[in-house]
Amino acid sequence: MNDPQKPCDVNFFRPRKGYMTGEVAIIAAVLVGWAVVNFGFQGLLALLAQSPDGEGILTRLTFLSFPWHFWFTGQFLPLWFIILCVLFNIYIDRHTEQHSRRRDRSHD
């Protein structure tokens, strides 16, 4: 296979050109999507709090007889994780397919 003496250099913050750059961009987009929804909602709760104990409009609204913030945290965030996993796999598959086509054309 490869030369065992040659070290494998992988760095998330300085990816090699080509396939790794696109892969890191997809990973970063998924992580940003996760962070915005998870931490952004917590920030939204804090901004909309109307009392010192944290009660606000999102704690008074109900969805399926649960407080909306409870439903969002308990039901939507796991669903969001699954959606991000599906999107990640779709985009990685597309990226891999495009990279494979480019590599196959370069041998012609």
Secondary structure, 3 states (H helix, E strand, C coil): CCCCCCCCCCCCCCCCCCHHHHHHHHHHHHHHHHHHHHHHHHHHHHHHECCCCCCEHHHHCEECCEEHHHHHHHHHHHHHHHHHHHHHHHHHHHHHHHHHHHHHHHCC
